[in-house]
């Protein structure tokens, strides 16, 4: 018998459920390397990357699942990964 602890049933439900604890890797954004192309923001499936009032991007780790799509889409390698420490 397989038991599933948490199931997300509808789109956008990660906003209601902080899903950041599922991560194995944490993306780290180097704002000095960032060219503000918005790829990380556009491709993040969880909407965990937001733009601040100065046009800089920040990762909300409460919602980031660590899929690293942002890292793969960054054209200047401004996003790296580290193993999540729990």
QUIRA-V540701 format. One record per helix or strand of 2 or more residues. SS is the DSSP state (H for helix, E for strand). FROM is the first residue (numbers start at 0). LEN is the number of residues. If there is no record, write none. Layout:
SS|FROM|LEN ; SS|FROM|LEN
//
This chain:
H|12|3 ; H|19|3 ; E|24|5 ; H|38|5 ; E|48|3 ; E|56|3 ; H|68|5 ; E|78|5
//
